[in-house]
């Protein structure tokens, strides 16, 4: 599971990814520093990328993160340029029935052999593990690197 040199293999759900890409909090800045320092490798699939792009068009998300079209485009460009893109071969995952859009992230964890799925979503967090991948919150993920 863990990549070369002990680097964690990670998939972020959209609600955890947005703070990483466009958040202004101290936690968001810490996440970006850790990512730039290659303390973890972020993996995506074409399906998860489509989900992130869809969510970035929501007026509420645009308002909450104070995003312009240019900001959203830059975030997607950064995401696509820095993340490890998988082919998206795992389809048909149906572990979460209440919100089927969550299943693309579970499929990505399978394909990546991820150590962690980072999410704020209660549907996913309730699983705790999925085929060897631990499902944790954004705060728990940051605590892996930064002691409180």
N, CA and C atoms as an extended XYZ file, in Angstrom:
444
Properties=species:S:1:pos:R:3:atomname:S:1:resname:S:1:resid:I:1 pbc="F F F"
N         0.800       -1.195        0.000 N   UNK     1
C         0.000        0.000        0.000 CA  UNK     1
C         0.848        1.266        0.000 C   UNK     1
N         1.628        1.503        1.020 N   UNK     2
C         2.440        2.707        1.067 CA  UNK     2
C         3.426        2.689       -0.094 C   UNK     2
N         3.588        3.861       -0.722 N   UNK     3
C         4.424        3.973       -1.907 CA  UNK     3
C         5.903        3.980       -1.582 C   UNK     3
N         6.729        4.322       -2.585 N   UNK     4
C         8.171        4.374       -2.408 CA  UNK     4
C         8.563        5.346       -1.294 C   UNK     4
N         9.598        5.002       -0.583 N   UNK     5
C        10.140        5.841        0.494 CA  UNK     5
C         9.109        6.108        1.578 C   UNK     5
N         8.148        5.189        1.751 N   UNK     6
C         7.176        5.332        2.825 CA  UNK     6
C         6.143        6.425        2.624 C   UNK     6
N         6.010        6.925        1.410 N   UNK     7
C         5.038        7.986        1.128 CA  UNK     7
C         3.641        7.368        1.107 C   UNK     7
N         2.711        7.989        1.828 N   UNK     8
C         1.348        7.483        1.898 CA  UNK     8
C         0.615        7.664        0.574 C   UNK     8
N        -0.163        6.665        0.220 N   UNK     9
C        -1.028        6.716       -0.954 CA  UNK     9
C        -2.417        7.091       -0.446 C   UNK     9
N        -2.960        8.195       -0.978 N   UNK    10
C        -4.171        8.773       -0.416 CA  UNK    10
C        -5.157        9.145       -1.515 C   UNK    10
N        -6.438        8.944       -1.227 N   UNK    11
C        -7.533        9.442       -2.045 CA  UNK    11
C        -8.324       10.398       -1.164 C   UNK    11
N        -8.644       11.566       -1.702 N   UNK    12
C        -9.466       12.546       -0.990 CA  UNK    12
C       -10.846       12.589       -1.634 C   UNK    12
N       -11.879       12.529       -0.809 N   UNK    13
C       -13.238       12.799       -1.268 CA  UNK    13
C       -13.316       14.296       -1.565 C   UNK    13
N       -14.293       14.700       -2.355 N   UNK    14
C       -14.416       16.104       -2.758 CA  UNK    14
C       -14.467       17.050       -1.573 C   UNK    14
N       -15.223       16.690       -0.532 N   UNK    15
C       -15.368       17.607        0.597 CA  UNK    15
C       -14.088       17.767        1.411 C   UNK    15
N       -13.150       16.873        1.271 N   UNK    16
C       -11.834       17.027        1.892 CA  UNK    16
C       -10.841       17.656        0.915 C   UNK    16
N       -11.072       17.418       -0.356 N   UNK    17
C       -10.172       17.942       -1.380 CA  UNK    17
C       -10.296       19.452       -1.555 C   UNK    17
N       -11.502       19.977       -1.465 N   UNK    18
C       -11.690       21.415       -1.666 CA  UNK    18
C       -10.852       22.248       -0.700 C   UNK    18
N       -10.830       21.938        0.599 N   UNK    19
C        -9.932       22.711        1.473 CA  UNK    19
C        -8.463       22.631        1.048 C   UNK    19
N        -8.034       21.453        0.592 N   UNK    20
C        -6.654       21.308        0.126 CA  UNK    20
C        -6.385       22.204       -1.080 C   UNK    20
N        -7.301       22.208       -2.024 N   UNK    21
C        -7.083       22.948       -3.266 CA  UNK    21
C        -7.315       24.445       -3.137 C   UNK    21
N        -8.365       24.846       -2.416 N   UNK    22
C        -8.762       26.257       -2.426 CA  UNK    22
C        -9.019       26.849       -1.048 C   UNK    22
N        -8.793       26.096       -0.002 N   UNK    23
C        -9.061       26.595        1.345 CA  UNK    23
C        -8.065       27.645        1.796 C   UNK    23
N        -8.513       28.498        2.711 N   UNK    24
C        -7.666       29.575        3.218 CA  UNK    24
C        -7.286       29.378        4.685 C   UNK    24
N        -7.718       28.282        5.297 N   UNK    25
C        -7.443       28.057        6.711 CA  UNK    25
C        -6.001       27.600        6.922 C   UNK    25
N        -5.588       27.615        8.175 N   UNK    26
C        -4.250       27.114        8.515 CA  UNK    26
C        -4.130       25.634        8.157 C   UNK    26
N        -5.198       24.867        8.399 N   UNK    27
C        -5.167       23.446        8.066 CA  UNK    27
C        -4.981       23.253        6.562 C   UNK    27
N        -5.672       24.058        5.755 N   UNK    28
C        -5.541       23.969        4.295 CA  UNK    28
C        -4.115       24.287        3.867 C   UNK    28
N        -3.529       25.290        4.468 N   UNK    29
C        -2.143       25.649        4.131 CA  UNK    29
C        -1.183       24.532        4.527 C   UNK    29
N        -1.424       23.921        5.683 N   UNK    30
C        -0.597       22.798        6.120 CA  UNK    30
C        -0.712       21.629        5.147 C   UNK    30
N        -1.938       21.336        4.714 N   UNK    31
C        -2.138       20.257        3.747 CA  UNK    31
C        -1.377       20.521        2.447 C   UNK    31
N        -1.458       21.746        1.964 N   UNK    32
C        -0.742       22.079        0.722 CA  UNK    32
C         0.773       21.938        0.900 C   UNK    32
N         1.290       22.349        2.054 N   UNK    33
C         2.728       22.198        2.313 CA  UNK    33
C         3.125       20.719        2.330 C   UNK    33
N         2.323       19.908        2.988 N   UNK    34
C         2.609       18.470        3.046 CA  UNK    34
C         2.570       17.841        1.658 C   UNK    34
N         1.606       18.270        0.846 N   UNK    35
C         1.473       17.734       -0.513 CA  UNK    35
C         2.660       18.160       -1.370 C   UNK    35
N         3.033       19.451       -1.279 N   UNK    36
C         4.189       19.935       -2.053 CA  UNK    36
C         5.471       19.237       -1.636 C   UNK    36
N         5.568       18.920       -0.346 N   UNK    37
C         6.753       18.236        0.175 CA  UNK    37
C         6.714       16.730       -0.105 C   UNK    37
N         5.679       16.288       -0.800 N   UNK    38
C         5.510       14.880       -1.171 CA  UNK    38
C         5.462       13.953        0.040 C   UNK    38
N         4.811       14.439        1.104 N   UNK    39
C         4.617       13.594        2.287 CA  UNK    39
C         3.504       12.581        2.037 C   UNK    39
N         2.683       12.860        1.042 N   UNK    40
C         1.671       11.913        0.599 CA  UNK    40
C         1.459       12.103       -0.890 C   UNK    40
N         1.022       11.033       -1.537 N   UNK    41
C         0.685       11.075       -2.964 CA  UNK    41
C        -0.826       10.992       -3.080 C   UNK    41
N        -1.388       11.938       -3.771 N   UNK    42
C        -2.821       12.005       -3.970 CA  UNK    42
C        -3.169       11.334       -5.292 C   UNK    42
N        -4.067       10.361       -5.251 N   UNK    43
C        -4.468        9.608       -6.434 CA  UNK    43
C        -5.896        9.968       -6.834 C   UNK    43
N        -6.118       10.049       -8.149 N   UNK    44
C        -7.441       10.346       -8.675 CA  UNK    44
C        -7.741        9.434       -9.855 C   UNK    44
N        -9.015        9.339      -10.178 N   UNK    45
C        -9.460        8.640      -11.383 CA  UNK    45
C       -10.220        9.649      -12.227 C   UNK    45
N       -10.431        9.350      -13.494 N   UNK    46
C       -11.254       10.262      -14.304 CA  UNK    46
C       -12.636       10.489      -13.680 C   UNK    46
N       -13.200        9.454      -13.071 N   UNK    47
C       -14.515        9.580      -12.454 CA  UNK    47
C       -14.486       10.526      -11.250 C   UNK    47
N       -13.444       10.431      -10.425 N   UNK    48
C       -13.368       11.331       -9.272 CA  UNK    48
C       -13.068       12.756       -9.718 C   UNK    48
N       -12.321       12.908      -10.783 N   UNK    49
C       -12.054       14.244      -11.314 CA  UNK    49
C       -13.346       14.901      -11.796 C   UNK    49
N       -14.190       14.143      -12.476 N   UNK    50
C       -15.478       14.667      -12.939 CA  UNK    50
C       -16.320       15.115      -11.742 C   UNK    50
N       -16.312       14.342      -10.679 N   UNK    51
C       -17.079       14.701       -9.479 CA  UNK    51
C       -16.564       16.012       -8.874 C   UNK    51
N       -15.260       16.159       -8.779 N   UNK    52
C       -14.674       17.391       -8.233 CA  UNK    52
C       -15.023       18.585       -9.118 C   UNK    52
N       -14.913       18.411      -10.420 N   UNK    53
C       -15.246       19.503      -11.338 CA  UNK    53
C       -16.722       19.893      -11.217 C   UNK    53
N       -17.581       18.904      -11.033 N   UNK    54
C       -19.015       19.171      -10.876 CA  UNK    54
C       -19.281       19.985       -9.610 C   UNK    54
N       -18.666       19.591       -8.520 N   UNK    55
C       -18.883       20.270       -7.241 CA  UNK    55
C       -18.343       21.697       -7.280 C   UNK    55
N       -17.262       21.917       -8.012 N   UNK    56
C       -16.710       23.270       -8.111 CA  UNK    56
C       -17.627       24.238       -8.860 C   UNK    56
N       -18.654       23.728       -9.513 N   UNK    57
C       -19.615       24.617      -10.190 CA  UNK    57
C       -20.773       25.023       -9.287 C   UNK    57
N       -20.911       24.400       -8.116 N   UNK    58
C       -22.028       24.709       -7.230 CA  UNK    58
C       -21.912       26.144       -6.719 C   UNK    58
N       -22.980       26.919       -6.818 N   UNK    59
C       -22.949       28.298       -6.302 CA  UNK    59
C       -22.565       28.370       -4.819 C   UNK    59
N       -23.053       27.435       -4.006 N   UNK    60
C       -22.731       27.445       -2.574 CA  UNK    60
C       -21.230       27.243       -2.345 C   UNK    60
N       -20.635       26.331       -3.102 N   UNK    61
C       -19.191       26.084       -2.985 CA  UNK    61
C       -18.425       27.319       -3.449 C   UNK    61
N       -18.835       27.893       -4.569 N   UNK    62
C       -18.186       29.107       -5.077 CA  UNK    62
C       -18.243       30.220       -4.033 C   UNK    62
N       -19.391       30.350       -3.394 N   UNK    63
C       -19.563       31.397       -2.379 CA  UNK    63
C       -18.721       31.105       -1.131 C   UNK    63
N       -18.811       29.879       -0.616 N   UNK    64
C       -18.094       29.529        0.620 CA  UNK    64
C       -16.584       29.670        0.491 C   UNK    64
N       -16.055       29.351       -0.668 N   UNK    65
C       -14.606       29.437       -0.884 CA  UNK    65
C       -14.209       30.707       -1.635 C   UNK    65
N       -15.191       31.551       -1.928 N   UNK    66
C       -14.969       32.809       -2.657 CA  UNK    66
C       -14.190       32.557       -3.945 C   UNK    66
N       -14.718       31.647       -4.759 N   UNK    67
C       -14.039       31.227       -5.972 CA  UNK    67
C       -14.587       31.925       -7.208 C   UNK    67
N       -13.695       32.345       -8.053 N   UNK    68
C       -14.060       32.820       -9.383 CA  UNK    68
C       -13.887       31.652      -10.353 C   UNK    68
N       -14.316       31.834      -11.588 N   UNK    69
C       -14.074       30.806      -12.601 CA  UNK    69
C       -12.582       30.520      -12.739 C   UNK    69
N       -11.784       31.583      -12.708 N   UNK    70
C       -10.332       31.423      -12.846 CA  UNK    70
C        -9.759       30.628      -11.667 C   UNK    70
N       -10.255       30.893      -10.458 N   UNK    71
C        -9.797       30.146       -9.275 CA  UNK    71
C       -10.116       28.662       -9.423 C   UNK    71
N       -11.340       28.364       -9.859 N   UNK    72
C       -11.759       26.970      -10.030 CA  UNK    72
C       -10.917       26.287      -11.098 C   UNK    72
N       -10.676       26.979      -12.201 N   UNK    73
C        -9.841       26.412      -13.269 CA  UNK    73
C        -8.421       26.147      -12.780 C   UNK    73
N        -7.891       27.079      -12.005 N   UNK    74
C        -6.538       26.903      -11.464 CA  UNK    74
C        -6.486       25.718      -10.509 C   UNK    74
N        -7.508       25.566       -9.678 N   UNK    75
C        -7.557       24.446       -8.734 CA  UNK    75
C        -7.588       23.120       -9.480 C   UNK    75
N        -8.400       23.042      -10.520 N   UNK    76
C        -8.475       21.810      -11.316 CA  UNK    76
C        -7.142       21.548      -12.014 C   UNK    76
N        -6.525       22.581      -12.532 N   UNK    77
C        -5.222       22.418      -13.171 CA  UNK    77
C        -4.173       21.904      -12.204 C   UNK    77
N        -4.154       22.440      -10.998 N   UNK    78
C        -3.221       21.990       -9.963 CA  UNK    78
C        -3.492       20.537       -9.608 C   UNK    78
N        -4.760       20.241       -9.416 N   UNK    79
C        -5.168       18.886       -9.064 CA  UNK    79
C        -4.715       17.889      -10.131 C   UNK    79
N        -5.020       18.169      -11.384 N   UNK    80
C        -4.659       17.265      -12.474 CA  UNK    80
C        -3.147       17.179      -12.659 C   UNK    80
N        -2.445       18.274      -12.415 N   UNK    81
C        -1.009       18.302      -12.621 CA  UNK    81
C        -0.190       17.652      -11.526 C   UNK    81
N        -0.705       17.669      -10.305 N   UNK    82
C         0.070       17.160       -9.175 CA  UNK    82
C        -0.362       15.783       -8.706 C   UNK    82
N        -1.629       15.431       -8.946 N   UNK    83
C        -2.123       14.136       -8.476 CA  UNK    83
C        -1.700       13.030       -9.444 C   UNK    83
N        -1.676       11.832       -8.934 N   UNK    84
C        -1.407       10.652       -9.764 CA  UNK    84
C        -2.734       10.210      -10.378 C   UNK    84
N        -2.797       10.223      -11.688 N   UNK    85
C        -4.041        9.898      -12.379 CA  UNK    85
C        -4.050        8.412      -12.739 C   UNK    85
N        -5.067        7.730      -12.249 N   UNK    86
C        -5.274        6.317      -12.543 CA  UNK    86
C        -6.243        6.180      -13.717 C   UNK    86
N        -6.284        5.023      -14.363 N   UNK    87
C        -7.184        4.857      -15.508 CA  UNK    87
C        -8.676        4.862      -15.168 C   UNK    87
N        -9.027        4.543      -13.925 N   UNK    88
C       -10.445        4.493      -13.572 CA  UNK    88
C       -11.101        3.190      -13.980 C   UNK    88
N       -10.389        2.100      -13.798 N   UNK    89
C       -10.864        0.795      -14.245 CA  UNK    89
C       -11.899        0.159      -13.322 C   UNK    89
N       -11.896        0.555      -12.052 N   UNK    90
C       -12.818       -0.042      -11.097 CA  UNK    90
C       -14.154        0.692      -11.153 C   UNK    90
N       -15.151       -0.002      -11.638 N   UNK    91
C       -16.492        0.568      -11.699 CA  UNK    91
C       -17.453       -0.423      -11.057 C   UNK    91
N       -18.624        0.036      -10.745 N   UNK    92
C       -19.625       -0.850      -10.165 CA  UNK    92
C       -19.545       -0.978       -8.667 C   UNK    92
N       -18.737       -0.137       -7.994 N   UNK    93
C       -18.697       -0.152       -6.538 CA  UNK    93
C       -20.024        0.425       -6.037 C   UNK    93
N       -20.659       -0.293       -5.125 N   UNK    94
C       -21.962        0.143       -4.608 CA  UNK    94
C       -22.030        0.078       -3.091 C   UNK    94
N       -20.924        0.272       -2.425 N   UNK    95
C       -20.888        0.159       -0.964 CA  UNK    95
C       -21.727        1.224       -0.275 C   UNK    95
N       -21.838        2.417       -0.867 N   UNK    96
C       -22.632        3.494       -0.282 CA  UNK    96
C       -23.885        3.644       -1.139 C   UNK    96
N       -25.008        3.319       -0.568 N   UNK    97
C       -26.270        3.383       -1.307 CA  UNK    97
C       -26.973        4.728       -1.134 C   UNK    97
N       -26.735        5.412       -0.009 N   UNK    98
C       -27.416        6.683        0.259 CA  UNK    98
C       -26.937        7.819       -0.622 C   UNK    98
N       -25.699        7.737       -1.099 N   UNK    99
C       -25.140        8.771       -1.976 CA  UNK    99
C       -24.182        8.084       -2.945 C   UNK    99
N       -24.699        7.693       -4.084 N   UNK   100
C       -23.907        6.887       -5.019 CA  UNK   100
C       -22.670        7.619       -5.540 C   UNK   100
N       -22.649        8.959       -5.480 N   UNK   101
C       -21.465        9.686       -5.953 CA  UNK   101
C       -20.241        9.407       -5.069 C   UNK   101
N       -20.465        8.935       -3.843 N   UNK   102
C       -19.349        8.595       -2.955 CA  UNK   102
C       -18.588        7.365       -3.443 C   UNK   102
N       -19.256        6.511       -4.187 N   UNK   103
C       -18.646        5.255       -4.609 CA  UNK   103
C       -17.454        5.436       -5.549 C   UNK   103
N       -17.389        6.552       -6.278 N   UNK   104
C       -16.236        6.765       -7.160 CA  UNK   104
C       -14.949        6.887       -6.350 C   UNK   104
N       -15.053        7.391       -5.128 N   UNK   105
C       -13.861        7.534       -4.295 CA  UNK   105
C       -13.450        6.193       -3.693 C   UNK   105
N       -14.433        5.353       -3.377 N   UNK   106
C       -14.106        3.994       -2.937 CA  UNK   106
C       -13.448        3.207       -4.068 C   UNK   106
N       -13.947        3.372       -5.279 N   UNK   107
C       -13.340        2.713       -6.434 CA  UNK   107
C       -11.900        3.189       -6.624 C   UNK   107
N       -11.669        4.482       -6.432 N   UNK   108
C       -10.311        5.025       -6.567 CA  UNK   108
C        -9.379        4.433       -5.520 C   UNK   108
N        -9.876        4.215       -4.286 N   UNK   109
C        -9.019        3.627       -3.254 CA  UNK   109
C        -8.626        2.199       -3.626 C   UNK   109
N        -9.559        1.469       -4.210 N   UNK   110
C        -9.247        0.102       -4.652 CA  UNK   110
C        -8.173        0.116       -5.725 C   UNK   110
N        -8.371        0.983       -6.708 N   UNK   111
C        -7.433        1.031       -7.832 CA  UNK   111
C        -6.048        1.513       -7.404 C   UNK   111
N        -6.009        2.456       -6.473 N   UNK   112
C        -4.731        3.011       -6.018 CA  UNK   112
C        -4.033        2.120       -5.001 C   UNK   112
N        -4.795        1.237       -4.355 N   UNK   113
C        -4.226        0.517       -3.214 CA  UNK   113
C        -3.927        1.496       -2.095 C   UNK   113
N        -4.853        2.422       -1.870 N   UNK   114
C        -4.629        3.550       -0.968 CA  UNK   114
C        -4.515        3.136        0.499 C   UNK   114
N        -3.675        3.868        1.192 N   UNK   115
C        -3.577        3.725        2.643 CA  UNK   115
C        -4.786        4.375        3.314 C   UNK   115
N        -5.184        5.537        2.787 N   UNK   116
C        -6.258        6.309        3.401 CA  UNK   116
C        -7.213        6.873        2.353 C   UNK   116
N        -8.481        6.942        2.738 N   UNK   117
C        -9.481        7.757        2.062 CA  UNK   117
C        -9.829        8.846        3.060 C   UNK   117
N        -9.592       10.091        2.675 N   UNK   118
C        -9.836       11.233        3.551 CA  UNK   118
C       -11.164       11.856        3.146 C   UNK   118
N       -12.067       11.988        4.114 N   UNK   119
C       -13.406       12.467        3.814 CA  UNK   119
C       -14.043       13.117        5.029 C   UNK   119
N       -14.975       14.001        4.764 N   UNK   120
C       -15.812       14.590        5.801 CA  UNK   120
C       -17.223       13.998        5.717 C   UNK   120
N       -17.433       13.067        4.823 N   UNK   121
C       -18.744       12.511        4.546 CA  UNK   121
C       -19.098       11.396        5.538 C   UNK   121
N       -20.216       11.544        6.255 N   UNK   122
C       -20.597       10.511        7.221 CA  UNK   122
C       -20.902        9.151        6.591 C   UNK   122
N       -21.393        9.136        5.342 N   UNK   123
C       -21.656        7.858        4.677 CA  UNK   123
C       -20.362        7.057        4.527 C   UNK   123
N       -19.305        7.737        4.162 N   UNK   124
C       -18.022        7.063        3.986 CA  UNK   124
C       -17.343        6.807        5.327 C   UNK   124
N       -17.378        7.775        6.227 N   UNK   125
C       -16.723        7.604        7.525 CA  UNK   125
C       -17.302        6.432        8.308 C   UNK   125
N       -18.582        6.169        8.122 N   UNK   126
C       -19.206        5.070        8.865 CA  UNK   126
C       -18.626        3.714        8.462 C   UNK   126
N       -18.029        3.621        7.284 N   UNK   127
C       -17.410        2.365        6.850 CA  UNK   127
C       -16.122        2.061        7.621 C   UNK   127
N       -15.397        3.089        8.027 N   UNK   128
C       -14.115        3.020        8.744 CA  UNK   128
C       -12.976        2.402        7.923 C   UNK   128
N       -13.225        1.302        7.239 N   UNK   129
C       -12.252        0.654        6.358 CA  UNK   129
C       -12.978        0.182        5.115 C   UNK   129
N       -12.254        0.161        4.008 N   UNK   130
C       -12.811       -0.408        2.785 CA  UNK   130
C       -11.698       -1.160        2.072 C   UNK   130
N       -11.763       -2.467        2.105 N   UNK   131
C       -10.772       -3.344        1.460 CA  UNK   131
C        -9.336       -2.921        1.781 C   UNK   131
N        -9.071       -2.723        3.062 N   UNK   132
C        -7.717       -2.403        3.510 CA  UNK   132
C        -7.389       -0.925        3.581 C   UNK   132
N        -8.247       -0.072        3.066 N   UNK   133
C        -8.026        1.373        3.129 CA  UNK   133
C        -8.748        1.923        4.349 C   UNK   133
N        -8.023        2.656        5.184 N   UNK   134
C        -8.646        3.282        6.352 CA  UNK   134
C        -9.320        4.580        5.919 C   UNK   134
N       -10.533        4.788        6.393 N   UNK   135
C       -11.298        5.983        6.047 CA  UNK   135
C       -11.280        6.913        7.250 C   UNK   135
N       -10.693        8.120        7.041 N   UNK   136
C       -10.495        9.053        8.148 CA  UNK   136
C       -10.938       10.466        7.745 C   UNK   136
N       -11.102       11.296        8.759 N   UNK   137
C       -11.482       12.689        8.527 CA  UNK   137
C       -10.261       13.514        8.138 C   UNK   137
N       -10.528       14.698        7.690 N   UNK   138
C        -9.460       15.638        7.338 CA  UNK   138
C        -8.598       15.958        8.557 C   UNK   138
N        -9.246       16.185        9.702 N   UNK   139
C        -8.500       16.481       10.935 CA  UNK   139
C        -7.611       15.300       11.326 C   UNK   139
N        -8.131       14.084       11.225 N   UNK   140
C        -7.322       12.902       11.543 CA  UNK   140
C        -6.136       12.788       10.607 C   UNK   140
N        -6.331       13.081        9.338 N   UNK   141
C        -5.245       13.004        8.368 CA  UNK   141
C        -4.140       14.005        8.702 C   UNK   141
N        -4.501       15.237        9.005 N   UNK   142
C        -3.491       16.246        9.357 CA  UNK   142
C        -2.730       15.813       10.606 C   UNK   142
N        -3.421       15.209       11.577 N   UNK   143
C        -2.761       14.754       12.802 CA  UNK   143
C        -1.750       13.648       12.553 C   UNK   143
N        -1.832       12.951       11.430 N   UNK   144
C        -0.813       11.959       11.105 CA  UNK   144
C         0.558       12.606       10.944 C   UNK   144
N         0.563       13.878       10.555 N   UNK   145
C         1.804       14.590       10.261 CA  UNK   145
C         2.154       15.650       11.294 C   UNK   145
N         1.137       16.237       11.900 N   UNK   146
C         1.337       17.365       12.816 CA  UNK   146
C         0.725       17.018       14.161 C   UNK   146
N         1.553       16.943       15.195 N   UNK   147
C         0.998       16.644       16.510 CA  UNK   147
C         0.237       17.841       17.053 C   UNK   147
N        -0.865       17.556       17.714 N   UNK   148
C        -1.747       18.626       18.216 CA  UNK   148
C        -1.196       19.327       19.425 C   UNK   148
